[in-house]
Amino acid sequence: MVTALIFAGGTGQRMNSRSKPKQFLEMHGKPIIIYTLEHFEYHAAIDRIIVVCLPEWIEELKGQLRRYGIRKVKRIVPGGGTGHDSICNGLEAMRTLSGDEEIVLIHDGVRPLINDELITRNIEAVQKYGNAITVEMVRESVVRSQNGESIDDVPPREQMYVAKAPQSFRYGEIMRLHERARRDGIKSIDPAHLCSIYQIPMHIVMSTKNNLKITEPADFYIYRALYEALEGQQIFGL
């Protein structure tokens, strides 16, 4: 079994949208979260989807799922106070459904510019290596500073990557890591960070281009332009 765990529990404070959380903002009349879910809904290898959602928006999400024919969503669970908590809530919701060897792809609800190939490569990497962290090479130099005022060093750019999503695992392994983090009082930025804390080897999967996370207003307009460009390529056969 392969499960997609989509976390969409953020309030989107940096988006400055007072009416809707960022995952429910619409492009061409369709919420961003639906664009994301459709990739997993239509992928033949994905058996089910679990969504972590803001509690007060769960009913809205259910209505949107019906409207757009998203049928693989088996559970919608409330989000937590942080991204770490939301992922943990989603993993807990899978406990009665999943065995340790089941593959789970953890993905941001506001990261809609992925494709079937990236999902497939994540699944294949977990089958072969035990996990998969989607990354993208950095395009500019990265500097490191401990005090935020002076630069300590500039790592070689060819060794630097940005962690993206999906981030994929065997269910048993990522669940045990979250249980360990709970006991230790640790909250991570994302599953890759959690693996790093506990020195778990991670396997790289290269991201598709433009795997954008919609966090700020500019991201939304970039996403709209990229989506319309991709749509134009299909229409005109470019």
Accessible surface in RSA format (square Angstrom, percent):
REM  Atomic radii and reference values for relative SASA: ProtOr
REM  Chains: A
REM  Algorithm: Lee & Richards
REM  Probe-radius: 1.40
REM  Slices: 20
REM RES _ NUM      All-atoms   Total-Side   Main-Chain    Non-polar    All polar
REM                ABS   REL    ABS   REL    ABS   REL    ABS   REL    ABS   REL
RES MET A   1   126.25  65.4  79.39  52.5  46.86 111.6  55.78  47.4  70.48  93.4
RES VAL A   2    14.41   9.5  14.41  13.0   0.00   0.0  14.41  12.5   0.00   0.0
RES THR A   3     0.00   0.0   0.00   0.0   0.00   0.0   0.00   0.0   0.00   0.0
RES ALA A   4     0.00   0.0   0.00   0.0   0.00   0.0   0.00   0.0   0.00   0.0
RES LEU A   5     0.00   0.0   0.00   0.0   0.00   0.0   0.00   0.0   0.00   0.0
RES ILE A   6     0.00   0.0   0.00   0.0   0.00   0.0   0.00   0.0   0.00   0.0
RES PHE A   7    38.13  19.1  34.07  21.1   4.06  10.6  34.07  20.7   4.06  11.6
RES ALA A   8     7.06   6.5   1.43   2.2   5.63  12.8   7.06   9.9   0.00   0.0
RES GLY A   9     8.98  11.1   0.00   N/A   8.98  11.1   1.64   4.5   7.35  16.5
RES GLY A  10    35.53  43.8   0.00   N/A  35.53  43.8  28.28  77.6   7.25  16.2
RES THR A  11    78.08  55.5  63.70  64.6  14.38  34.3  55.06  74.0  23.02  34.8
RES GLY A  12     9.68  11.9   0.00   N/A   9.68  11.9   3.74  10.3   5.94  13.3
RES GLN A  13   153.55  85.9 129.92  95.0  23.63  56.3  49.00 104.3 104.54  79.3
RES ARG A  14   152.53  64.0 140.91  71.8  11.62  27.7  55.97  76.5  96.56  58.5
RES MET A  15    11.08   5.7   5.49   3.6   5.59  13.3   1.44   1.2   9.65  12.8
RES ASN A  16   118.98  82.1  87.65  84.7  31.33  75.4  34.16  82.2  84.82  82.0
RES SER A  17    32.93  27.8  10.69  14.3  22.25  51.2  14.13  30.1  18.81  26.3
RES ARG A  18   244.32 102.6 201.65 102.8  42.67 101.6  80.76 110.4 163.56  99.1
RES SER A  19    91.57  77.4  63.16  84.3  28.42  65.5  53.03 112.9  38.54  54.0
RES LYS A  20    70.08  34.2  66.20  40.6   3.88   9.2  44.71  40.2  25.37  27.0
RES PRO A  21    10.75   7.8   8.60   7.8   2.15   7.8  10.03   8.3   0.72   4.4
RES LYS A  22    22.69  11.1  22.30  13.7   0.39   0.9   6.00   5.4  16.69  17.8
RES GLN A  23     1.38   0.8   1.38   1.0   0.00   0.0   0.29   0.6   1.09   0.8
RES PHE A  24     4.28   2.1   3.18   2.0   1.11   2.9   3.18   1.9   1.11   3.2
RES LEU A  25    31.70  17.7  31.54  22.6   0.16   0.4  31.70  22.3   0.00   0.0
RES GLU A  26    69.79  40.1  49.29  37.3  20.50  48.8  10.73  20.8  59.06  48.2
RES MET A  27     3.67   1.9   0.88   0.6   2.79   6.6   3.67   3.1   0.00   0.0
RES HIS A  28   115.23  63.0  68.96  47.9  46.27 118.4  64.59  66.6  50.65  58.9
RES GLY A  29    36.62  45.2   0.00   N/A  36.62  45.2  27.66  75.9   8.96  20.1
RES LYS A  30    41.55  20.3  41.55  25.5   0.00   0.0  16.54  14.9  25.01  26.6
RES PRO A  31     0.98   0.7   0.98   0.9   0.00   0.0   0.98   0.8   0.00   0.0
RES ILE A  32     0.00   0.0   0.00   0.0   0.00   0.0   0.00   0.0   0.00   0.0
RES ILE A  33     0.50   0.3   0.50   0.4   0.00   0.0   0.50   0.4   0.00   0.0
RES ILE A  34     0.00   0.0   0.00   0.0   0.00   0.0   0.00   0.0   0.00   0.0
RES TYR A  35    15.68   7.3  14.21   8.1   1.46   3.8   9.75   7.3   5.93   7.3
RES THR A  36     0.00   0.0   0.00   0.0   0.00   0.0   0.00   0.0   0.00   0.0
RES LEU A  37     0.00   0.0   0.00   0.0   0.00   0.0   0.00   0.0   0.00   0.0
RES GLU A  38    27.40  15.7  27.00  20.4   0.40   1.0   7.44  14.4  19.95  16.3
RES HIS A  39    47.87  26.2  43.83  30.5   4.04  10.3  32.76  33.8  15.11  17.6
RES PHE A  40     0.00   0.0   0.00   0.0   0.00   0.0   0.00   0.0   0.00   0.0
RES GLU A  41    19.42  11.1  13.68  10.3   5.74  13.7   0.40   0.8  19.02  15.5
RES TYR A  42   142.42  66.5 114.50  65.1  27.91  72.6  97.60  73.3  44.82  55.2
RES HIS A  43    14.91   8.1  13.83   9.6   1.08   2.8  12.70  13.1   2.22   2.6
RES ALA A  44   106.43  97.9  68.48 105.7  37.95  86.3  78.78 110.9  27.66  73.3
RES ALA A  45    40.96  37.7  27.30  42.1  13.66  31.1  37.87  53.3   3.09   8.2
RES ILE A  46     2.40   1.4   0.00   0.0   2.40   5.8   0.00   0.0   2.40   6.5
RES ASP A  47    62.47  43.8  43.86  43.7  18.61  44.0   8.37  19.7  54.09  53.9
RES ARG A  48    22.63   9.5  22.63  11.5   0.00   0.0   4.73   6.5  17.90  10.8
RES ILE A  49     0.00   0.0   0.00   0.0   0.00   0.0   0.00   0.0   0.00   0.0
RES ILE A  50     0.00   0.0   0.00   0.0   0.00   0.0   0.00   0.0   0.00   0.0
RES VAL A  51     0.00   0.0   0.00   0.0   0.00   0.0   0.00   0.0   0.00   0.0
RES VAL A  52     0.00   0.0   0.00   0.0   0.00   0.0   0.00   0.0   0.00   0.0
RES CYS A  53     0.46   0.3   0.46   0.5   0.00   0.0   0.00   0.0   0.46   0.5
RES LEU A  54    14.19   7.9  14.19  10.1   0.00   0.0  14.19  10.0   0.00   0.0
RES PRO A  55    73.36  53.5  59.57  54.3  13.79  50.1  59.99  49.5  13.37  83.1
RES GLU A  56   130.55  74.9  92.34  69.9  38.21  91.0  61.38 118.7  69.17  56.5
RES TRP A  57    51.33  20.6  51.33  24.8   0.00   0.0  36.57  19.5  14.77  24.0
RES ILE A  58    25.97  14.8  25.95  19.3   0.02   0.0  25.95  18.7   0.02   0.0
RES GLU A  59   122.23  70.2 114.68  86.8   7.55  18.0  67.16 129.9  55.07  45.0
RES GLU A  60    73.65  42.3  64.24  48.6   9.42  22.4  17.17  33.2  56.48  46.1
RES LEU A  61     0.73   0.4   0.73   0.5   0.00   0.0   0.73   0.5   0.00   0.0
RES LYS A  62    80.01  39.0  78.49  48.2   1.52   3.6  36.56  32.9  43.45  46.3
RES GLY A  63    25.91  31.9   0.00   N/A  25.91  31.9  20.61  56.6   5.30  11.9
RES GLN A  64    16.32   9.1  15.28  11.2   1.05   2.5   2.05   4.4  14.27  10.8
RES LEU A  65    14.75   8.2  13.95  10.0   0.80   2.0  14.10   9.9   0.64   1.7
RES ARG A  66   180.18  75.7 152.11  77.5  28.07  66.8  81.90 111.9  98.28  59.6
RES ARG A  67   158.27  66.5 120.85  61.6  37.42  89.1  51.10  69.8 107.17  65.0
RES TYR A  68    47.39  22.1  31.78  18.1  15.61  40.6  33.65  25.3  13.73  16.9
RES GLY A  69    21.45  26.4   0.00   N/A  21.45  26.4  16.93  46.5   4.51  10.1
RES ILE A  70    10.62   6.0   0.00   0.0  10.62  25.6   0.00   0.0  10.62  28.8
RES ARG A  71   184.26  77.4 168.71  86.0  15.55  37.0  71.39  97.6 112.88  68.4
RES LYS A  72    41.42  20.2  41.04  25.2   0.39   0.9  37.02  33.3   4.41   4.7
RES VAL A  73    23.88  15.7   3.45   3.1  20.42  49.2   3.45   3.0  20.42  55.4
RES LYS A  74   119.09  58.1  89.51  54.9  29.58  70.4  53.04  47.7  66.05  70.4
RES ARG A  75    88.07  37.0  81.80  41.7   6.27  14.9  29.63  40.5  58.44  35.4
RES ILE A  76    33.96  19.3   8.83   6.6  25.13  60.6   8.83   6.4  25.13  68.2
RES VAL A  77    22.00  14.5  21.89  19.8   0.11   0.3  22.00  19.1   0.00   0.0
RES PRO A  78    67.09  48.9  66.95  61.0   0.15   0.5  66.95  55.3   0.15   0.9
RES GLY A  79    15.48  19.1   0.00   N/A  15.48  19.1   1.42   3.9  14.06  31.5
RES GLY A  80    28.32  34.9   0.00   N/A  28.32  34.9  14.00  38.4  14.32  32.1
RES GLY A  81    78.45  96.7   0.00   N/A  78.45  96.7  38.49 105.6  39.96  89.5
RES THR A  82    62.39  44.4  52.33  53.1  10.06  24.0  62.39  83.8   0.00   0.0
RES GLY A  83    35.77  44.1   0.00   N/A  35.77  44.1  21.69  59.5  14.07  31.5
RES HIS A  84    11.14   6.1   8.80   6.1   2.34   6.0   4.47   4.6   6.66   7.8
RES ASP A  85    30.11  21.1  29.22  29.1   0.88   2.1  11.89  28.0  18.22  18.2
RES SER A  86     3.89   3.3   3.89   5.2   0.00   0.0   1.01   2.1   2.89   4.0
RES ILE A  87     3.11   1.8   3.11   2.3   0.00   0.0   3.11   2.2   0.00   0.0
RES CYS A  88    13.83  10.5  13.77  15.4   0.06   0.1   3.90   9.9   9.93  10.7
RES ASN A  89    55.01  37.9  49.77  48.1   5.25  12.6   9.47  22.8  45.54  44.0
RES GLY A  90     0.00   0.0   0.00   N/A   0.00   0.0   0.00   0.0   0.00   0.0
RES LEU A  91     0.00   0.0   0.00   0.0   0.00   0.0   0.00   0.0   0.00   0.0
RES GLU A  92    63.35  36.4  52.40  39.6  10.94  26.1  32.71  63.3  30.63  25.0
RES ALA A  93    14.24  13.1   3.89   6.0  10.34  23.5  13.76  19.4   0.48   1.3
RES MET A  94     0.00   0.0   0.00   0.0   0.00   0.0   0.00   0.0   0.00   0.0
RES ARG A  95   107.16  45.0  94.26  48.1  12.89  30.7  51.50  70.4  55.66  33.7
RES THR A  96   111.75  79.5  74.71  75.7  37.04  88.3  81.89 110.0  29.85  45.1
RES LEU A  97    64.31  35.8  38.47  27.5  25.84  65.0  43.23  30.4  21.08  56.7
RES SER A  98    17.00  14.4   0.00   0.0  17.00  39.2   2.04   4.3  14.96  21.0
RES GLY A  99    45.75  56.4   0.00   N/A  45.75  56.4  36.85 101.1   8.90  19.9
RES ASP A 100    77.71  54.4  69.45  69.1   8.26  19.5  18.01  42.4  59.70  59.5
RES GLU A 101   121.02  69.5 116.57  88.2   4.44  10.6  65.01 125.7  56.01  45.7
RES GLU A 102    12.73   7.3   5.93   4.5   6.80  16.2   7.58  14.7   5.15   4.2
RES ILE A 103     6.18   3.5   6.15   4.6   0.02   0.1   6.15   4.4   0.02   0.1
RES VAL A 104     0.00   0.0   0.00   0.0   0.00   0.0   0.00   0.0   0.00   0.0
RES LEU A 105     0.00   0.0   0.00   0.0   0.00   0.0   0.00   0.0   0.00   0.0
RES ILE A 106     2.51   1.4   1.27   0.9   1.24   3.0   1.27   0.9   1.24   3.4
RES HIS A 107     0.10   0.1   0.00   0.0   0.10   0.3   0.10   0.1   0.00   0.0
RES ASP A 108     9.50   6.7   9.50   9.5   0.00   0.0   1.17   2.8   8.33   8.3
RES GLY A 109     0.55   0.7   0.00   N/A   0.55   0.7   0.06   0.2   0.48   1.1
RES VAL A 110     8.37   5.5   8.24   7.5   0.13   0.3   8.24   7.2   0.13   0.4
RES ARG A 111    17.19   7.2  17.19   8.8   0.00   0.0   0.00   0.0  17.19  10.4
RES PRO A 112     3.73   2.7   0.65   0.6   3.08  11.2   0.65   0.5   3.08  19.2
RES LEU A 113    16.73   9.3   9.59   6.9   7.14  18.0  11.94   8.4   4.80  12.9
RES ILE A 114     8.20   4.7   0.00   0.0   8.20  19.8   0.75   0.5   7.44  20.2
RES ASN A 115    58.11  40.1  57.10  55.2   1.01   2.4  27.25  65.6  30.86  29.8
RES ASP A 116    75.09  52.6  72.48  72.1   2.61   6.2  28.46  67.0  46.63  46.5
RES GLU A 117   104.96  60.3  96.44  73.0   8.53  20.3  39.13  75.7  65.83  53.7
RES LEU A 118     0.00   0.0   0.00   0.0   0.00   0.0   0.00   0.0   0.00   0.0
RES ILE A 119     0.00   0.0   0.00   0.0   0.00   0.0   0.00   0.0   0.00   0.0
RES THR A 120    46.35  33.0  46.16  46.8   0.19   0.4  36.92  49.6   9.43  14.3
RES ARG A 121    70.06  29.4  67.26  34.3   2.80   6.7  49.00  67.0  21.07  12.8
RES ASN A 122     0.00   0.0   0.00   0.0   0.00   0.0   0.00   0.0   0.00   0.0
RES ILE A 123    10.06   5.7  10.06   7.5   0.00   0.0  10.06   7.2   0.00   0.0
RES GLU A 124    96.00  55.1  92.04  69.6   3.96   9.4  34.01  65.8  61.99  50.6
RES ALA A 125     8.65   8.0   4.05   6.3   4.60  10.5   8.06  11.4   0.59   1.6
RES VAL A 126     0.91   0.6   0.00   0.0   0.91   2.2   0.00   0.0   0.91   2.5
RES GLN A 127   107.47  60.1  82.35  60.2  25.12  59.8  23.64  50.3  83.83  63.6
RES LYS A 128   155.56  75.9 120.87  74.2  34.69  82.6  78.72  70.9  76.84  81.8
RES TYR A 129   112.26  52.4  78.45  44.6  33.81  88.0  60.86  45.7  51.40  63.4
RES GLY A 130    23.20  28.6   0.00   N/A  23.20  28.6  21.28  58.4   1.91   4.3
RES ASN A 131     6.56   4.5   6.56   6.3   0.00   0.0   0.00   0.0   6.56   6.3
RES ALA A 132     0.00   0.0   0.00   0.0   0.00   0.0   0.00   0.0   0.00   0.0
RES ILE A 133     7.53   4.3   7.53   5.6   0.00   0.0   7.53   5.4   0.00   0.0
RES THR A 134     0.00   0.0   0.00   0.0   0.00   0.0   0.00   0.0   0.00   0.0
RES VAL A 135    10.02   6.6  10.02   9.1   0.00   0.0  10.02   8.7   0.00   0.0
RES GLU A 136    24.22  13.9  23.99  18.2   0.23   0.5  14.12  27.3  10.10   8.2
RES MET A 137    84.80  43.9  80.49  53.3   4.31  10.3  44.54  37.9  40.26  53.3
RES VAL A 138    24.58  16.2  11.33  10.3  13.25  31.9  14.49  12.6  10.10  27.4
RES ARG A 139   165.75  69.6 139.69  71.2  26.07  62.1  72.39  98.9  93.36  56.6
RES GLU A 140   134.65  77.3 130.72  98.9   3.93   9.4  42.82  82.8  91.84  75.0
RES SER A 141    76.84  64.9  52.29  69.8  24.55  56.6  21.53  45.8  55.31  77.5
RES VAL A 142    53.39  35.1  50.07  45.3   3.32   8.0  53.39  46.4   0.00   0.0
RES VAL A 143    76.91  50.6  57.69  52.2  19.23  46.3  57.69  50.1  19.23  52.1
RES ARG A 144   118.47  49.7 115.49  58.9   2.99   7.1  57.71  78.9  60.77  36.8
RES SER A 145    46.02  38.9  17.21  23.0  28.81  66.4  17.21  36.7  28.81  40.4
RES GLN A 146   147.67  82.6 107.78  78.8  39.89  95.0  37.96  80.8 109.71  83.2
RES ASN A 147    96.94  66.9  66.18  64.0  30.77  74.1  40.86  98.3  56.08  54.2
RES GLY A 148    68.97  85.1   0.00   N/A  68.97  85.1  34.26  94.0  34.71  77.7
RES GLU A 149   161.66  92.8 118.90  90.0  42.76 101.8  44.75  86.6 116.91  95.4
RES SER A 150    58.62  49.5  53.15  70.9   5.47  12.6  45.37  96.6  13.25  18.6
RES ILE A 151   106.91  60.8  77.82  58.0  29.09  70.1  77.82  56.0  29.09  78.9
RES ASP A 152    67.45  47.3  33.77  33.6  33.68  79.6  11.60  27.3  55.85  55.7
RES ASP A 153    58.08  40.7  50.00  49.8   8.08  19.1  37.46  88.2  20.62  20.6
RES VAL A 154    85.66  56.4  60.05  54.4  25.61  61.7  60.09  52.2  25.57  69.4
RES PRO A 155    24.47  17.8  19.08  17.4   5.39  19.6  22.43  18.5   2.04  12.7
RES PRO A 156    64.18  46.8  52.86  48.2  11.32  41.2  64.18  53.0   0.00   0.0
RES ARG A 157   119.07  50.0 114.07  58.1   5.00  11.9  17.76  24.3 101.31  61.4
RES GLU A 158   118.40  68.0 106.15  80.3  12.25  29.2  55.93 108.2  62.47  51.0
RES GLN A 159   113.59  63.5  95.71  69.9  17.88  42.6  30.22  64.3  83.37  63.2
RES MET A 160    48.88  25.3  48.20  31.9   0.68   1.6  31.92  27.1  16.96  22.5
RES TYR A 161    87.58  40.9  57.65  32.8  29.92  77.9  24.76  18.6  62.82  77.4
RES VAL A 162    67.33  44.3  63.99  57.9   3.35   8.1  67.33  58.5   0.00   0.0
RES ALA A 163    47.58  43.8  26.28  40.6  21.30  48.5  26.38  37.2  21.20  56.2
RES LYS A 164    33.06  16.1  30.42  18.7   2.63   6.3   1.70   1.5  31.36  33.4
RES ALA A 165     6.55   6.0   6.55  10.1   0.00   0.0   6.55   9.2   0.00   0.0
RES PRO A 166     0.00   0.0   0.00   0.0   0.00   0.0   0.00   0.0   0.00   0.0
RES GLN A 167     6.51   3.6   6.51   4.8   0.00   0.0   2.23   4.8   4.27   3.2
RES SER A 168     0.00   0.0   0.00   0.0   0.00   0.0   0.00   0.0   0.00   0.0
RES PHE A 169     0.00   0.0   0.00   0.0   0.00   0.0   0.00   0.0   0.00   0.0
RES ARG A 170    61.20  25.7  61.20  31.2   0.00   0.0  15.60  21.3  45.59  27.6
RES TYR A 171     7.58   3.5   7.58   4.3   0.00   0.0   7.58   5.7   0.00   0.0
RES GLY A 172     2.49   3.1   0.00   N/A   2.49   3.1   2.48   6.8   0.01   0.0
RES GLU A 173    43.77  25.1  42.51  32.2   1.26   3.0  22.61  43.7  21.16  17.3
RES ILE A 174     0.00   0.0   0.00   0.0   0.00   0.0   0.00   0.0   0.00   0.0
RES MET A 175     7.31   3.8   7.31   4.8   0.00   0.0   7.31   6.2   0.00   0.0
RES ARG A 176   132.72  55.7 128.64  65.6   4.08   9.7  65.07  88.9  67.66  41.0
RES LEU A 177     9.80   5.5   9.49   6.8   0.31   0.8   9.78   6.9   0.02   0.1
RES HIS A 178     1.99   1.1   1.52   1.1   0.46   1.2   0.83   0.9   1.15   1.3
RES GLU A 179    41.85  24.0  41.10  31.1   0.75   1.8  10.93  21.1  30.91  25.2
RES ARG A 180   104.95  44.1 104.95  53.5   0.00   0.0  19.22  26.3  85.74  52.0
RES ALA A 181     0.00   0.0   0.00   0.0   0.00   0.0   0.00   0.0   0.00   0.0
RES ARG A 182   128.43  53.9 107.50  54.8  20.93  49.8  71.20  97.3  57.23  34.7
RES ARG A 183   176.44  74.1 137.32  70.0  39.13  93.2  73.76 100.8 102.68  62.2
RES ASP A 184    79.69  55.8  48.58  48.4  31.11  73.6  18.53  43.6  61.16  61.0
RES GLY A 185    68.98  85.1   0.00   N/A  68.98  85.1  36.85 101.1  32.13  72.0
RES ILE A 186    49.74  28.3  44.29  33.0   5.45  13.1  47.47  34.2   2.27   6.2
RES LYS A 187   128.32  62.6 101.27  62.1  27.05  64.4  67.88  61.1  60.44  64.4
RES SER A 188    10.96   9.3   1.89   2.5   9.07  20.9   1.18   2.5   9.77  13.7
RES ILE A 189   142.21  80.9 118.28  88.1  23.93  57.7 125.21  90.2  17.00  46.1
RES ASP A 190    32.18  22.5  31.13  31.0   1.05   2.5  14.44  34.0  17.74  17.7
RES PRO A 191     3.40   2.5   2.85   2.6   0.56   2.0   3.13   2.6   0.27   1.7
RES ALA A 192    11.87  10.9  10.78  16.6   1.09   2.5  11.14  15.7   0.73   1.9
RES HIS A 193    63.10  34.5  57.47  39.9   5.63  14.4  41.80  43.1  21.30  24.8
RES LEU A 194     0.00   0.0   0.00   0.0   0.00   0.0   0.00   0.0   0.00   0.0
RES CYS A 195     0.00   0.0   0.00   0.0   0.00   0.0   0.00   0.0   0.00   0.0
RES SER A 196    65.46  55.3  51.10  68.2  14.36  33.1  16.12  34.3  49.34  69.1
RES ILE A 197    62.44  35.5  35.05  26.1  27.39  66.0  43.20  31.1  19.24  52.2
RES TYR A 198    26.85  12.5  11.63   6.6  15.22  39.6  15.26  11.5  11.59  14.3
RES GLN A 199   161.92  90.5 134.89  98.6  27.03  64.4  44.75  95.3 117.17  88.9
RES ILE A 200    40.67  23.1  36.52  27.2   4.15  10.0  36.81  26.5   3.86  10.5
RES PRO A 201   115.83  84.4  98.80  90.1  17.03  61.9 111.09  91.7   4.74  29.5
RES MET A 202    78.46  40.6  43.79  29.0  34.67  82.5  44.10  37.5  34.35  45.5
RES HIS A 203    56.18  30.7  51.98  36.1   4.20  10.7  31.04  32.0  25.14  29.3
RES ILE A 204    80.68  45.9  69.34  51.7  11.34  27.3  69.34  49.9  11.34  30.8
RES VAL A 205     9.33   6.1   5.71   5.2   3.62   8.7   9.33   8.1   0.00   0.0
RES MET A 206    81.47  42.2  78.51  52.0   2.96   7.0  72.08  61.3   9.39  12.4
RES SER A 207    20.19  17.1   0.00   0.0  20.18  46.5   0.00   0.0  20.18  28.3
RES THR A 208    21.78  15.5  14.96  15.2   6.81  16.2  21.37  28.7   0.40   0.6
RES LYS A 209   173.46  84.6 158.58  97.3  14.88  35.4 102.78  92.5  70.68  75.3
RES ASN A 210    62.97  43.4  53.01  51.2   9.96  24.0  12.36  29.8  50.61  48.9
RES ASN A 211     0.89   0.6   0.00   0.0   0.89   2.1   0.05   0.1   0.84   0.8
RES LEU A 212    35.12  19.6  33.16  23.7   1.96   4.9  35.12  24.7   0.00   0.0
RES LYS A 213    75.32  36.7  68.18  41.8   7.15  17.0  24.35  21.9  50.97  54.3
RES ILE A 214     0.11   0.1   0.11   0.1   0.00   0.0   0.11   0.1   0.00   0.0
RES THR A 215    16.49  11.7  16.31  16.5   0.18   0.4  10.35  13.9   6.14   9.3
RES GLU A 216    81.83  47.0  81.83  61.9   0.00   0.0  12.87  24.9  68.97  56.3
RES PRO A 217    50.44  36.8  49.20  44.8   1.24   4.5  50.44  41.6   0.00   0.0
RES ALA A 218    61.62  56.7  53.08  81.9   8.54  19.4  59.14  83.3   2.48   6.6
RES ASP A 219    24.60  17.2  24.60  24.5   0.00   0.0   0.07   0.2  24.53  24.5
RES PHE A 220    26.38  13.2  26.38  16.3   0.00   0.0  26.38  16.0   0.00   0.0
RES TYR A 221   126.93  59.3 121.11  68.9   5.81  15.1  74.33  55.9  52.59  64.8
RES ILE A 222    86.28  49.1  82.88  61.7   3.40   8.2  86.17  62.0   0.11   0.3
RES TYR A 223     1.29   0.6   1.29   0.7   0.00   0.0   0.53   0.4   0.77   0.9
RES ARG A 224    95.72  40.2  95.72  48.8   0.00   0.0   9.15  12.5  86.56  52.5
RES ALA A 225    61.92  56.9  50.16  77.4  11.75  26.7  56.26  79.2   5.66  15.0
RES LEU A 226    43.15  24.0  42.27  30.2   0.89   2.2  42.93  30.1   0.23   0.6
RES TYR A 227    55.52  25.9  55.23  31.4   0.29   0.8  26.89  20.2  28.63  35.3
RES GLU A 228    74.57  42.8  65.62  49.6   8.95  21.3  24.12  46.7  50.45  41.2
RES ALA A 229    57.55  52.9  41.88  64.6  15.67  35.6  53.99  76.0   3.56   9.4
RES LEU A 230    79.00  44.0  77.99  55.8   1.01   2.5  77.99  54.8   1.01   2.7
RES GLU A 231    69.01  39.6  67.78  51.3   1.23   2.9  19.61  37.9  49.40  40.3
RES GLY A 232    18.05  22.3   0.00   N/A  18.05  22.3  17.71  48.6   0.35   0.8
RES GLN A 233    85.05  47.6  82.26  60.1   2.80   6.7  12.82  27.3  72.23  54.8
RES GLN A 234   148.43  83.0 117.90  86.2  30.53  72.7  47.53 101.2 100.89  76.5
RES ILE A 235   124.00  70.6  91.61  68.3  32.39  78.1  98.63  71.0  25.38  68.9
RES PHE A 236   151.49  75.8 123.72  76.6  27.78  72.3 129.79  78.7  21.71  62.1
RES GLY A 237    67.35  83.1   0.00   N/A  67.35  83.1  34.77  95.4  32.59  73.0
RES LEU A 238   161.03  89.7 103.42  74.0  57.61 144.8 134.28  94.3  26.75  72.0
END  Absolute sums over single chains surface
CHAIN  1 A    12241.0       9613.2       2627.9       6429.1       5812.0
END  Absolute sums over all chains
TOTAL         12241.0       9613.2       2627.9       6429.1       5812.0
